[in-house]
Amino acid sequence: MMANNQVPLNGTKAKHDRRVAAVHYIQDKFGEDKVKVVDPAKVLQKRGTSTSSTTDSSAATDGLENHYNCLTEKFDPSSVASILVGLFREIPRWEYGSVVNFAAYGGGYPQDGDAEFAALRLWEAAEQWNSYDLGVKFAWVDNLEDAAFVLEYGGDKEGVLASAFFPNSQPLSTMFVYKKALETSDTYRKILKNIFLHELGHVLGLRHEFALDPHRFEGGALIYGARNPKSVMSYEFPPEVQESDITDTKGFYKLKGLDSGMLKIKDYIPG
């Protein structure tokens, strides 16, 4: 996977400069053809004739396992809601008013058209989060050097559908979509937008709703708002944004500070 092969970068440089260096390294290592990104203008222009994501999510899940699975379920201090926020020693979020740009690799997928399909579903999920006016917005860009993160196909992770990250200082982060989420023989593909709604919640800084469950403890989180087991950050399936998710995430991003003992809010700039 390309994201695991980035060169160590000079942290004293501006984030955009570090991102440019990272992109050049990736291009040199894998070749420019392998790291081309999907052009959002072209995909959105032909959206009317592409596979639609308007399938009723409840009907689409008939016969599926009644739970959601992403890599952040596991205790992983290097990965990166009531909502739960906080990650071990800090509470990461994006600086209020930020625009978090994303791009999508155009290659590496098992089937023709998968890259555009996945990118479009991610854009639709991003637009839904944008509609809630949280104080942070997502934007789809066609230049990897302008992106805070990139969508990449991650191969087969058995039962895992996708994985994401939390706000951080990295010049370029990666969101992965895995084989199981895209298989044409499976209806997970029909609710890929919902899957990305959950993953983008992580990108906003939200933990799993059950992060403090003693049987599934993921560590370093705290409660902000009222607990809601149907939260988009739970494993309720399919993931759906709840009113509490919107209200509490808005409140979280407007906080000037949070008295939580050792955990302190840290704002990151997407760059």
C-alpha positions as protocol buffer text, in pm:
chain_id: "A"
residue {
  index: 1
  type: MET
  ca { x: 0 y: 0 z: 0 }
}
residue {
  index: 2
  type: MET
  ca { x: 140 y: 333 z: -100 }
}
residue {
  index: 3
  type: ALA
  ca { x: 66 y: 514 z: 226 }
}
residue {
  index: 4
  type: ASN
  ca { x: 301 y: 287 z: 420 }
}
residue {
  index: 5
  type: ASN
  ca { x: 596 y: 380 z: 201 }
}
residue {
  index: 6
  type: GLN
  ca { x: 615 y: 754 z: 248 }
}
residue {
  index: 7
  type: VAL
  ca { x: 956 y: 906 z: 312 }
}
residue {
  index: 8
  type: PRO
  ca { x: 1026 y: 1051 z: 659 }
}
residue {
  index: 9
  type: LEU
  ca { x: 968 y: 1422 z: 625 }
}
residue {
  index: 10
  type: ASN
  ca { x: 1111 y: 1733 z: 785 }
}
residue {
  index: 11
  type: GLY
  ca { x: 851 y: 1842 z: 1041 }
}
residue {
  index: 12
  type: THR
  ca { x: 986 y: 2196 z: 1051 }
}
residue {
  index: 13
  type: LYS
  ca { x: 868 y: 2268 z: 697 }
}
residue {
  index: 14
  type: ALA
  ca { x: 522 y: 2404 z: 619 }
}
residue {
  index: 15
  type: LYS
  ca { x: 266 y: 2127 z: 582 }
}
residue {
  index: 16
  type: HIS
  ca { x: 204 y: 2199 z: 213 }
}
residue {
  index: 17
  type: ASP
  ca { x: 577 y: 2182 z: 142 }
}
residue {
  index: 18
  type: ARG
  ca { x: 598 y: 1849 z: 325 }
}
residue {
  index: 19
  type: ARG
  ca { x: 299 y: 1724 z: 127 }
}
residue {
  index: 20
  type: VAL
  ca { x: 465 y: 1821 z: -202 }
}
residue {
  index: 21
  type: ALA
  ca { x: 773 y: 1628 z: -93 }
}
residue {
  index: 22
  type: ALA
  ca { x: 560 y: 1328 z: 3 }
}
residue {
  index: 23
  type: VAL
  ca { x: 378 y: 1330 z: -331 }
}
residue {
  index: 24
  type: HIS
  ca { x: 706 y: 1351 z: -525 }
}
residue {
  index: 25
  type: TYR
  ca { x: 840 y: 1059 z: -323 }
}
residue {
  index: 26
  type: ILE
  ca { x: 532 y: 850 z: -396 }
}
residue {
  index: 27
  type: GLN
  ca { x: 551 y: 935 z: -767 }
}
residue {
  index: 28
  type: ASP
  ca { x: 919 y: 843 z: -781 }
}
residue {
  index: 29
  type: LYS
  ca { x: 865 y: 516 z: -596 }
}
residue {
  index: 30
  type: PHE
  ca { x: 552 y: 392 z: -772 }
}
residue {
  index: 31
  type: GLY
  ca { x: 543 y: 587 z: -1097 }
}
residue {
  index: 32
  type: GLU
  ca { x: 314 y: 874 z: -1190 }
}
residue {
  index: 33
  type: ASP
  ca { x: 64 y: 646 z: -1367 }
}
residue {
  index: 34
  type: LYS
  ca { x: -1 y: 451 z: -1047 }
}
residue {
  index: 35
  type: VAL
  ca { x: -70 y: 759 z: -836 }
}
residue {
  index: 36
  type: LYS
  ca { x: -295 y: 951 z: -1072 }
}
residue {
  index: 37
  type: VAL
  ca { x: -609 y: 1077 z: -904 }
}
residue {
  index: 38
  type: VAL
  ca { x: -971 y: 1076 z: -1012 }
}
residue {
  index: 39
  type: ASP
  ca { x: -1082 y: 1404 z: -1172 }
}
residue {
  index: 40
  type: PRO
  ca { x: -1388 y: 1520 z: -973 }
}
residue {
  index: 41
  type: ALA
  ca { x: -1512 y: 1748 z: -1252 }
}
residue {
  index: 42
  type: LYS
  ca { x: -1532 y: 1458 z: -1499 }
}
residue {
  index: 43
  type: VAL
  ca { x: -1695 y: 1220 z: -1251 }
}
residue {
  index: 44
  type: LEU
  ca { x: -1953 y: 1471 z: -1135 }
}
residue {
  index: 45
  type: GLN
  ca { x: -2032 y: 1570 z: -1492 }
}
residue {
  index: 46
  type: LYS
  ca { x: -2137 y: 1215 z: -1578 }
}
residue {
  index: 47
  type: ARG
  ca { x: -2290 y: 1146 z: -1238 }
}
residue {
  index: 48
  type: GLY
  ca { x: -2641 y: 1129 z: -1384 }
}
residue {
  index: 49
  type: THR
  ca { x: -2549 y: 818 z: -1583 }
}
residue {
  index: 50
  type: SER
  ca { x: -2335 y: 651 z: -1316 }
}
residue {
  index: 51
  type: THR
  ca { x: -2448 y: 398 z: -1057 }
}
residue {
  index: 52
  type: SER
  ca { x: -2664 y: 583 z: -807 }
}
residue {
  index: 53
  type: SER
  ca { x: -2632 y: 558 z: -430 }
}
residue {
  index: 54
  type: THR
  ca { x: -2998 y: 642 z: -376 }
}
residue {
  index: 55
  type: THR
  ca { x: -3081 y: 281 z: -289 }
}
residue {
  index: 56
  type: ASP
  ca { x: -3273 y: 266 z: 37 }
}
residue {
  index: 57
  type: SER
  ca { x: -3005 y: 177 z: 291 }
}
residue {
  index: 58
  type: SER
  ca { x: -3238 y: -35 z: 503 }
}
residue {
  index: 59
  type: ALA
  ca { x: -3349 y: -245 z: 209 }
}
residue {
  index: 60
  type: ALA
  ca { x: -2992 y: -274 z: 85 }
}
residue {
  index: 61
  type: THR
  ca { x: -2880 y: -444 z: 406 }
}
residue {
  index: 62
  type: ASP
  ca { x: -3124 y: -734 z: 388 }
}
residue {
  index: 63
  type: GLY
  ca { x: -2928 y: -1053 z: 442 }
}
residue {
  index: 64
  type: LEU
  ca { x: -2608 y: -881 z: 559 }
}
residue {
  index: 65
  type: GLU
  ca { x: -2438 y: -931 z: 891 }
}
residue {
  index: 66
  type: ASN
  ca { x: -2599 y: -686 z: 1132 }
}
residue {
  index: 67
  type: HIS
  ca { x: -2283 y: -502 z: 1229 }
}
residue {
  index: 68
  type: TYR
  ca { x: -2027 y: -270 z: 1084 }
}
residue {
  index: 69
  type: ASN
  ca { x: -1653 y: -324 z: 1092 }
}
residue {
  index: 70
  type: CYS
  ca { x: -1364 y: -84 z: 1038 }
}
residue {
  index: 71
  type: LEU
  ca { x: -1003 y: -105 z: 1149 }
}
residue {
  index: 72
  type: THR
  ca { x: -1045 y: 151 z: 1424 }
}
residue {
  index: 73
  type: GLU
  ca { x: -1239 y: -114 z: 1616 }
}
residue {
  index: 74
  type: LYS
  ca { x: -902 y: -251 z: 1728 }
}
residue {
  index: 75
  type: PHE
  ca { x: -682 y: -88 z: 1990 }
}
residue {
  index: 76
  type: ASP
  ca { x: -440 y: 100 z: 1766 }
}
residue {
  index: 77
  type: PRO
  ca { x: -263 y: 410 z: 1901 }
}
residue {
  index: 78
  type: SER
  ca { x: -117 y: 484 z: 1558 }
}
residue {
  index: 79
  type: SER
  ca { x: -446 y: 495 z: 1372 }
}
residue {
  index: 80
  type: VAL
  ca { x: -635 y: 741 z: 1377 }
}
residue {
  index: 81
  type: ALA
  ca { x: -1953 y: 958 z: 1963 }
}
residue {
  index: 82
  type: SER
  ca { x: -2382 y: 1106 z: 2258 }
}
residue {
  index: 83
  type: ILE
  ca { x: -2025 y: 1128 z: 2072 }
}
residue {
  index: 84
  type: LEU
  ca { x: -1689 y: 1019 z: 2206 }
}
residue {
  index: 85
  type: VAL
  ca { x: -1381 y: 1228 z: 2139 }
}
residue {
  index: 86
  type: GLY
  ca { x: -1015 y: 1216 z: 2237 }
}
residue {
  index: 87
  type: LEU
  ca { x: -725 y: 996 z: 2139 }
}
residue {
  index: 88
  type: PHE
  ca { x: -503 y: 882 z: 2425 }
}
residue {
  index: 89
  type: ARG
  ca { x: -319 y: 1202 z: 2529 }
}
residue {
  index: 90
  type: GLU
  ca { x: -509 y: 1461 z: 2329 }
}
residue {
  index: 91
  type: ILE
  ca { x: -845 y: 1548 z: 2176 }
}
residue {
  index: 92
  type: PRO
  ca { x: -766 y: 1607 z: 1808 }
}
residue {
  index: 93
  type: ARG
  ca { x: -988 y: 1811 z: 1580 }
}
residue {
  index: 94
  type: TRP
  ca { x: -944 y: 2040 z: 1280 }
}
residue {
  index: 95
  type: GLU
  ca { x: -916 y: 2412 z: 1334 }
}
residue {
  index: 96
  type: TYR
  ca { x: -1259 y: 2576 z: 1321 }
}
residue {
  index: 97
  type: GLY
  ca { x: -1333 y: 2707 z: 971 }
}
residue {
  index: 98
  type: SER
  ca { x: -1098 y: 2459 z: 802 }
}
residue {
  index: 99
  type: VAL
  ca { x: -1158 y: 2296 z: 466 }
}
residue {
  index: 100
  type: VAL
  ca { x: -1029 y: 1938 z: 461 }
}
residue {
  index: 101
  type: ASN
  ca { x: -943 y: 1855 z: 99 }
}
residue {
  index: 102
  type: PHE
  ca { x: -939 y: 1498 z: -25 }
}
residue {
  index: 103
  type: ALA
  ca { x: -835 y: 1326 z: -347 }
}
residue {
  index: 104
  type: ALA
  ca { x: -889 y: 971 z: -471 }
}
residue {
  index: 105
  type: TYR
  ca { x: -641 y: 746 z: -648 }
}
residue {
  index: 106
  type: GLY
  ca { x: -763 y: 642 z: -990 }
}
residue {
  index: 107
  type: GLY
  ca { x: -589 y: 304 z: -1001 }
}
residue {
  index: 108
  type: GLY
  ca { x: -523 y: -10 z: -801 }
}
residue {
  index: 109
  type: TYR
  ca { x: -885 y: -126 z: -784 }
}
residue {
  index: 110
  type: PRO
  ca { x: -991 y: -479 z: -889 }
}
residue {
  index: 111
  type: GLN
  ca { x: -1256 y: -368 z: -1141 }
}
residue {
  index: 112
  type: ASP
  ca { x: -1283 y: -93 z: -1400 }
}
residue {
  index: 113
  type: GLY
  ca { x: -1493 y: 191 z: -1268 }
}
residue {
  index: 114
  type: ASP
  ca { x: -1439 y: 108 z: -899 }
}
residue {
  index: 115
  type: ALA
  ca { x: -1213 y: 409 z: -839 }
}
residue {
  index: 116
  type: GLU
  ca { x: -1473 y: 654 z: -969 }
}
residue {
  index: 117
  type: PHE
  ca { x: -1755 y: 470 z: -793 }
}
residue {
  index: 118
  type: ALA
  ca { x: -1579 y: 480 z: -455 }
}
residue {
  index: 119
  type: ALA
  ca { x: -1470 y: 841 z: -498 }
}
residue {
  index: 120
  type: LEU
  ca { x: -1823 y: 949 z: -581 }
}
residue {
  index: 121
  type: ARG
  ca { x: -1967 y: 771 z: -278 }
}
residue {
  index: 122
  type: LEU
  ca { x: -1706 y: 942 z: -59 }
}
residue {
  index: 123
  type: TRP
  ca { x: -1799 y: 1278 z: -210 }
}
residue {
  index: 124
  type: GLU
  ca { x: -2168 y: 1214 z: -139 }
}
residue {
  index: 125
  type: ALA
  ca { x: -2090 y: 1129 z: 224 }
}
residue {
  index: 126
  type: ALA
  ca { x: -1873 y: 1441 z: 250 }
}
residue {
  index: 127
  type: GLU
  ca { x: -2152 y: 1656 z: 108 }
}
residue {
  index: 128
  type: GLN
  ca { x: -2392 y: 1517 z: 368 }
}
residue {
  index: 129
  type: TRP
  ca { x: -2154 y: 1608 z: 652 }
}
residue {
  index: 130
  type: ASN
  ca { x: -2103 y: 1950 z: 488 }
}
residue {
  index: 131
  type: SER
  ca { x: -2478 y: 2013 z: 491 }
}
residue {
  index: 132
  type: TYR
  ca { x: -2475 y: 2014 z: 873 }
}
residue {
  index: 133
  type: ASP
  ca { x: -2257 y: 2328 z: 888 }
}
residue {
  index: 134
  type: LEU
  ca { x: -2027 y: 2187 z: 1156 }
}
residue {
  index: 135
  type: GLY
  ca { x: -1760 y: 2454 z: 1122 }
}
residue {
  index: 136
  type: VAL
  ca { x: -1536 y: 2226 z: 913 }
}
residue {
  index: 137
  type: LYS
  ca { x: -1601 y: 2125 z: 554 }
}
residue {
  index: 138
  type: PHE
  ca { x: -1472 y: 1864 z: 309 }
}
residue {
  index: 139
  type: ALA
  ca { x: -1378 y: 1936 z: -53 }
}
residue {
  index: 140
  type: TRP
  ca { x: -1288 y: 1697 z: -336 }
}
residue {
  index: 141
  type: VAL
  ca { x: -979 y: 1811 z: -529 }
}
residue {
  index: 142
  type: ASP
  ca { x: -800 y: 1685 z: -840 }
}
residue {
  index: 143
  type: ASN
  ca { x: -446 y: 1753 z: -720 }
}
residue {
  index: 144
  type: LEU
  ca { x: -279 y: 1526 z: -465 }
}
residue {
  index: 145
  type: GLU
  ca { x: -57 y: 1812 z: -351 }
}
residue {
  index: 146
  type: ASP
  ca { x: -369 y: 2002 z: -237 }
}
residue {
  index: 147
  type: ALA
  ca { x: -520 y: 1710 z: -44 }
}
residue {
  index: 148
  type: ALA
  ca { x: -511 y: 1648 z: 330 }
}
residue {
  index: 149
  type: PHE
  ca { x: -601 y: 1285 z: 262 }
}
residue {
  index: 150
  type: VAL
  ca { x: -642 y: 1043 z: -25 }
}
residue {
  index: 151
  type: LEU
  ca { x: -884 y: 754 z: -80 }
}
residue {
  index: 152
  type: GLU
  ca { x: -702 y: 433 z: -169 }
}
residue {
  index: 153
  type: TYR
  ca { x: -800 y: 71 z: -234 }
}
residue {
  index: 154
  type: GLY
  ca { x: -652 y: -140 z: 45 }
}
residue {
  index: 155
  type: GLY
  ca { x: -706 y: -492 z: -89 }
}
residue {
  index: 156
  type: ASP
  ca { x: -861 y: -770 z: 117 }
}
residue {
  index: 157
  type: LYS
  ca { x: -887 y: -718 z: 494 }
}
residue {
  index: 158
  type: GLU
  ca { x: -1124 y: -1010 z: 548 }
}
residue {
  index: 159
  type: GLY
  ca { x: -1437 y: -868 z: 716 }
}
residue {
  index: 160
  type: VAL
  ca { x: -1316 y: -507 z: 730 }
}
residue {
  index: 161
  type: LEU
  ca { x: -1494 y: -262 z: 500 }
}
residue {
  index: 162
  type: ALA
  ca { x: -1292 y: 57 z: 541 }
}
residue {
  index: 163
  type: SER
  ca { x: -1051 y: 244 z: 765 }
}
residue {
  index: 164
  type: ALA
  ca { x: -979 y: 609 z: 833 }
}
residue {
  index: 165
  type: PHE
  ca { x: -771 y: 835 z: 1057 }
}
residue {
  index: 166
  type: PHE
  ca { x: -809 y: 1120 z: 1306 }
}
residue {
  index: 167
  type: PRO
  ca { x: -706 y: 1486 z: 1268 }
}
residue {
  index: 168
  type: ASN
  ca { x: -326 y: 1496 z: 1272 }
}
residue {
  index: 169
  type: SER
  ca { x: -16 y: 1679 z: 1155 }
}
residue {
  index: 170
  type: GLN
  ca { x: 71 y: 1439 z: 875 }
}
residue {
  index: 171
  type: PRO
  ca { x: 107 y: 1607 z: 534 }
}
residue {
  index: 172
  type: LEU
  ca { x: -102 y: 1336 z: 363 }
}
residue {
  index: 173
  type: SER
  ca { x: -323 y: 1081 z: 537 }
}
residue {
  index: 174
  type: THR
  ca { x: -502 y: 785 z: 380 }
}
residue {
  index: 175
  type: MET
  ca { x: -856 y: 651 z: 397 }
}
residue {
  index: 176
  type: PHE
  ca { x: -879 y: 291 z: 279 }
}
residue {
  index: 177
  type: VAL
  ca { x: -1172 y: 108 z: 124 }
}
residue {
  index: 178
  type: TYR
  ca { x: -1138 y: -270 z: 116 }
}
residue {
  index: 179
  type: LYS
  ca { x: -1243 y: -553 z: -110 }
}
residue {
  index: 180
  type: LYS
  ca { x: -1549 y: -658 z: 87 }
}
residue {
  index: 181
  type: ALA
  ca { x: -1706 y: -312 z: 56 }
}
residue {
  index: 182
  type: LEU
  ca { x: -1679 y: -318 z: -324 }
}
residue {
  index: 183
  type: GLU
  ca { x: -1764 y: -674 z: -425 }
}
residue {
  index: 184
  type: THR
  ca { x: -2045 y: -675 z: -681 }
}
residue {
  index: 185
  type: SER
  ca { x: -2179 y: -999 z: -533 }
}
residue {
  index: 186
  type: ASP
  ca { x: -2237 y: -826 z: -201 }
}
residue {
  index: 187
  type: THR
  ca { x: -2476 y: -545 z: -116 }
}
residue {
  index: 188
  type: TYR
  ca { x: -2222 y: -360 z: 98 }
}
residue {
  index: 189
  type: ARG
  ca { x: -2141 y: -185 z: -228 }
}
residue {
  index: 190
  type: LYS
  ca { x: -2491 y: -38 z: -233 }
}
residue {
  index: 191
  type: ILE
  ca { x: -2440 y: 137 z: 99 }
}
residue {
  index: 192
  type: LEU
  ca { x: -2082 y: 254 z: 46 }
}
residue {
  index: 193
  type: LYS
  ca { x: -2190 y: 613 z: 109 }
}
residue {
  index: 194
  type: ASN
  ca { x: -2311 y: 511 z: 456 }
}
residue {
  index: 195
  type: ILE
  ca { x: -1982 y: 335 z: 523 }
}
residue {
  index: 196
  type: PHE
  ca { x: -1800 y: 655 z: 436 }
}
residue {
  index: 197
  type: LEU
  ca { x: -2030 y: 857 z: 664 }
}
residue {
  index: 198
  type: HIS
  ca { x: -1886 y: 653 z: 953 }
}
residue {
  index: 199
  type: GLU
  ca { x: -1527 y: 688 z: 833 }
}
residue {
  index: 200
  type: LEU
  ca { x: -1558 y: 1064 z: 784 }
}
residue {
  index: 201
  type: GLY
  ca { x: -1679 y: 1082 z: 1143 }
}
residue {
  index: 202
  type: HIS
  ca { x: -1335 y: 952 z: 1243 }
}
residue {
  index: 203
  type: VAL
  ca { x: -1173 y: 1210 z: 1016 }
}
residue {
  index: 204
  type: LEU
  ca { x: -1366 y: 1478 z: 1208 }
}
residue {
  index: 205
  type: GLY
  ca { x: -1223 y: 1342 z: 1533 }
}
residue {
  index: 206
  type: LEU
  ca { x: -1508 y: 1118 z: 1650 }
}
residue {
  index: 207
  type: ARG
  ca { x: -1436 y: 787 z: 1820 }
}
residue {
  index: 208
  type: HIS
  ca { x: -1651 y: 475 z: 1814 }
}
residue {
  index: 209
  type: GLU
  ca { x: -1961 y: 520 z: 2029 }
}
residue {
  index: 210
  type: PHE
  ca { x: -1857 y: 216 z: 2230 }
}
residue {
  index: 211
  type: ALA
  ca { x: -1490 y: 321 z: 2275 }
}
residue {
  index: 212
  type: LEU
  ca { x: -1523 y: 310 z: 2655 }
}
residue {
  index: 213
  type: ASP
  ca { x: -1717 y: -17 z: 2670 }
}
residue {
  index: 214
  type: PRO
  ca { x: -1516 y: -234 z: 2915 }
}
residue {
  index: 215
  type: HIS
  ca { x: -1560 y: -532 z: 2681 }
}
residue {
  index: 216
  type: ARG
  ca { x: -1434 y: -340 z: 2375 }
}
residue {
  index: 217
  type: PHE
  ca { x: -1213 y: -78 z: 2534 }
}
residue {
  index: 218
  type: GLU
  ca { x: -1028 y: 128 z: 2273 }
}
residue {
  index: 219
  type: GLY
  ca { x: -863 y: 367 z: 2516 }
}
residue {
  index: 220
  type: GLY
  ca { x: -811 y: 739 z: 2551 }
}
residue {
  index: 221
  type: ALA
  ca { x: -1163 y: 870 z: 2489 }
}
residue {
  index: 222
  type: LEU
  ca { x: -1418 y: 1075 z: 2677 }
}
residue {
  index: 223
  type: ILE
  ca { x: -1788 y: 1142 z: 2643 }
}
residue {
  index: 224
  type: TYR
  ca { x: -1909 y: 1469 z: 2498 }
}
residue {
  index: 225
  type: GLY
  ca { x: -2287 y: 1498 z: 2476 }
}
residue {
  index: 226
  type: ALA
  ca { x: -2551 y: 1231 z: 2538 }
}
residue {
  index: 227
  type: ARG
  ca { x: -2480 y: 865 z: 2462 }
}
residue {
  index: 228
  type: ASN
  ca { x: -2666 y: 734 z: 2159 }
}
residue {
  index: 229
  type: PRO
  ca { x: -2621 y: 368 z: 2062 }
}
residue {
  index: 230
  type: LYS
  ca { x: -2761 y: 448 z: 1716 }
}
residue {
  index: 231
  type: SER
  ca { x: -2488 y: 706 z: 1650 }
}
residue {
  index: 232
  type: VAL
  ca { x: -2323 y: 696 z: 1309 }
}
residue {
  index: 233
  type: MET
  ca { x: -2010 y: 615 z: 1511 }
}
residue {
  index: 234
  type: SER
  ca { x: -2161 y: 297 z: 1652 }
}
residue {
  index: 235
  type: TYR
  ca { x: -2173 y: -34 z: 1469 }
}
residue {
  index: 236
  type: GLU
  ca { x: -2546 y: 8 z: 1410 }
}
residue {
  index: 237
  type: PHE
  ca { x: -2594 y: -105 z: 1053 }
}
residue {
  index: 238
  type: PRO
  ca { x: -2611 y: 66 z: 813 }
}
residue {
  index: 239
  type: PRO
  ca { x: -2443 y: 375 z: 960 }
}
residue {
  index: 240
  type: GLU
  ca { x: -2680 y: 672 z: 965 }
}
residue {
  index: 241
  type: VAL
  ca { x: -2608 y: 1020 z: 1100 }
}
residue {
  index: 242
  type: GLN
  ca { x: -2831 y: 1091 z: 1400 }
}
residue {
  index: 243
  type: GLU
  ca { x: -2952 y: 1430 z: 1521 }
}
residue {
  index: 244
  type: SER
  ca { x: -2734 y: 1387 z: 1829 }
}
residue {
  index: 245
  type: ASP
  ca { x: -2430 y: 1337 z: 1604 }
}
residue {
  index: 246
  type: ILE
  ca { x: -2498 y: 1670 z: 1434 }
}
residue {
  index: 247
  type: THR
  ca { x: -2574 y: 1865 z: 1753 }
}
residue {
  index: 248
  type: ASP
  ca { x: -2283 y: 1727 z: 1952 }
}
residue {
  index: 249
  type: THR
  ca { x: -2027 y: 1753 z: 1671 }
}
residue {
  index: 250
  type: LYS
  ca { x: -2127 y: 2117 z: 1618 }
}
residue {
  index: 251
  type: GLY
  ca { x: -2085 y: 2177 z: 1990 }
}
residue {
  index: 252
  type: PHE
  ca { x: -1752 y: 1996 z: 1996 }
}
residue {
  index: 253
  type: TYR
  ca { x: -1612 y: 2218 z: 1720 }
}
residue {
  index: 254
  type: LYS
  ca { x: -1729 y: 2534 z: 1894 }
}
residue {
  index: 255
  type: LEU
  ca { x: -1567 y: 2447 z: 2226 }
}
residue {
  index: 256
  type: LYS
  ca { x: -1295 y: 2687 z: 2341 }
}
residue {
  index: 257
  type: GLY
  ca { x: -1165 y: 2426 z: 2579 }
}
residue {
  index: 258
  type: LEU
  ca { x: -1262 y: 2109 z: 2763 }
}
residue {
  index: 259
  type: ASP
  ca { x: -1184 y: 2024 z: 3125 }
}
residue {
  index: 260
  type: SER
  ca { x: -1093 y: 1659 z: 3095 }
}
residue {
  index: 261
  type: GLY
  ca { x: -794 y: 1607 z: 3319 }
}
residue {
  index: 262
  type: MET
  ca { x: -496 y: 1497 z: 3111 }
}
residue {
  index: 263
  type: LEU
  ca { x: -673 y: 1524 z: 2774 }
}
residue {
  index: 264
  type: LYS
  ca { x: -663 y: 1863 z: 2604 }
}
residue {
  index: 265
  type: ILE
  ca { x: -808 y: 1976 z: 2273 }
}
residue {
  index: 266
  type: LYS
  ca { x: -550 y: 2013 z: 1998 }
}
residue {
  index: 267
  type: ASP
  ca { x: -649 y: 2185 z: 1674 }
}
residue {
  index: 268
  type: TYR
  ca { x: -481 y: 2078 z: 1352 }
}
residue {
  index: 269
  type: ILE
  ca { x: -465 y: 2274 z: 1027 }
}
residue {
  index: 270
  type: PRO
  ca { x: -529 y: 2061 z: 716 }
}
residue {
  index: 271
  type: GLY
  ca { x: -275 y: 2268 z: 521 }
}
